[in-house]
């Protein structure tokens, strides 16, 4: 698995302060075309084999069948955000997923996953993990995407989650989705892509000081950086999921 999950190099456009540098100043002109293309075209990329194996092990251990609602922390990095969410939501199972072995190792994840209390940290490829949950008819009650890789170059639109072929499945997965980031362009694009896909209003809101969830988010706020949140209501994702079943 170590050799099959490659680390991203997009961080070259992110400074040590976390600020994103990009020549793109506004919403990408191809966003609407990109989203529509993925809505009408089924994404047929094969599942990532190591992720399928990890998912199979989790299923065998009964992780998804203990009756608890679960919260998904996609792109959890070191897992600090997942542990924080597990404290805030003690009655839920919090599943943090990331593909970086080096980041997850900081939380003691040295194999495929680590289950401690109501927090489960998993090393997996997100697009496959989401599709496997969807295939199993499992839906998180809440789904957080904290500071996803911004892929700030204009030519990287299709690598951002809202421009990626998996975006329809991300919405279908359901639950209340909240994406937080410190690049306003990404937030505006994410919100517009959700509107294009669901037809329901979605807006960008600023995160106020004192409302940070993770340690690094608090750090950004203390530095006076502008942070943004986009929330997609669970009713929107449920309606979208039902509409896709009719296709």
N, C-alpha and C positions, 0 to 999 in steps of 0.2 A: 504493500500500500504506500510505502514511503516514496517510491519512485513514480507513482501514478497520480499523485496529487501535487501539481506544480504550484509554486508560489507566484503571486502576481508581481509584475514589475511596474504597475501603474503608480506606485508610491513615489516615483521620481518627480511627479508633479504635485507632491504634497510636502510642504515645508515642515520643519521640526515643530513648529507651533500648531500644526494640523491644518493650516489654511491651504485651500486648494488654488492652484494657479492654472488658468486656462485661457486660451484665446477666444473661447466661446462665451459671449456676454449675455446671451438670452436663450430662450427655448429653441432647440434645434429645429430648423425648417423642415426636416424630414421626419419629425416625431410622429405626426398623425399618419403618414403613409406607412411608417414602420409598424405602428401599433395595429393598424387595420390589416396589414399583411399577416401578422401573427394571429389575429383573431379568425381569419378565414382559412388559414393553412395549418393543418395538423403537424405538430412537431414530432418527427419520427426518429430523433437521435436515440441510439441505444442507451440503456441505463448504464451507469458507471458501476462496473462489477464489484469493486471493493465496498462501495456503499450498499449495494444490494445484499452483500454478505453480512455487513454490520446490521442492517435493518432486519435481516432474517434472525440474527442472534437476539436482537432486542425483542422481536415478536415471540420467539421461543421462551424468553424469560418472562413473558406476560406483562411487559412494560406498558403496552397499549390497552390492556384489558383489565386493569385494576379498578375501573369505575371512576377514577378521578378525572376531572377536566384538565386539559393540559394547555400550557402556554409555550409558544415557540419563540426562541431567541435566535434568529438566523444571522449567521456571521458573528458569533459570540466572542471571537478573539480568544483571550485568555480564559474566558468564562466568568470574569468578575461580574459582568452584567447579569448573567444567569443566576449566580449566587445571590445577588442583590434582589432579583425578582423573586427568588425562592423564599426570601425572608419576607417580602411584601405580600406574597400570595402563598401562605403556608398550607392552604387546603388544595392547592394545585400541584401538578407535576410540571416543573419547568424544564424544558428540553433545549439546551444550548447546542447549536451545531456550527462547526467551523471546519475548514479543510486544512488549516495550518497545524502541523504536528508540533512545531516549536512554540507556538502560542499556547496551545492546549496543554503542553507538557508543564507549563508554569502552574497549572492547576492539578497536576498529578495524572493527567491522561497520557499514559504511555502505550496503551493498546488502542482498541477501537472506541471504547467508551468507559465512563466512570459514573457510577450511580451512588450518590451520597444523599441520604435523606430524601427530600422532594426535589432534588436537583440532579439532572442527568446531562452529562457533557458527552457529546458524540463527535468523533472525527469523521466527516462525510462530505461528499460533494452535494451542495444544496439543491441544485436543480433536480437531481435524481431523488434526493430525500423527499422533497416536496411531492414529486410525482408518485412516489411509493405510498406516501400518506394518503394522497388522493385516490390512488388505486385501491387502498384498503378502506376507503370511505371514512377516513378519520379527519377530523377538523379541529384545529386549536380554538380555544375560546378567545384567545388574543394572540396576535402574531407581531412581534417587534423586529424591526430591522434597524439596528443602531449603526449609523455611519457606514453604509455599504461602500465598497470600493467605488469612487466617483467616476473612474475612467474619464478623466477631464478633457482628453483630446477630442475635438469634434468628430473625428473619424471613428471614435469608439462608442458611438451611440448604441449600437446593437449589443454592447457588452454591459451596459447599465441595465438594472433589473427591469425598468419600464420599457426598454427597447429590446430586451432579450426575448427569444422565442418562448421562454417559459412564463412570461408575464401572465398570459391567460390562466395558466395552471396555478400561479401564485394567487390570483384573485379567486379562482374556483375553490381553492383549499379552504377558504372561508375564515370566519372569525373576524374580530375587529383587528384591522391592520394599522399599525403605526410605524411610519418611517421617520427617523430623525437624522439630520445631517447638518453640516456647517457650510454647505455650498448652496446658495439660494437657487441657482439654475437647476440643480438636480431636484430640489424640492418642487419647484414649479413644474418641471417636466413630469415628475412622478404624479403630481396632482392632476395635470392635464391628461396624462395617459389613462388614469383611473376614470376620469370623466368620459373620455373617448370610448373606453371599454364598457362602462356600466351605465352611462347616460345620466348618472346622478351627480349632483354638485359635490365637489371636494375642493378644499382650499388649503393654503399654506398659512400656518400660524407661527409666530415667533415664540421661542421658548424663553420664558422670563427667568432672571436670576433666582436661584433658590429652588427651581423646579427640575434640576438635573437628576437623572436616574443613576448614571454610572459615575465612577470616580473621574474618568477622563472628561466626561461631559461637565461635571462640576468645575474641573480645571479650565475648560474653555470659557465657561460663564464667568469665572473669577478673572479671567484675562480680558473680559469685556467683548468677547467674540459674539457675533450674531449666529444664533442657532435656530433651526427651523424644524417644524413638525408637520407631517401630513397624516391625517387619520381617515381611514375608510371604514365606515360603519359596518357592523356585522350584517345588518339588513341589506346593505348594498351588495356585499359579497354573496349572501345567500340568494338574492334575486338573480345575480349574475350566474351563479352555479346552476340554478334551476333553468335559466334560459339556455345554458350550454347543453343541458340534458336533452333539450328538444331538437338540437341540431342533428 
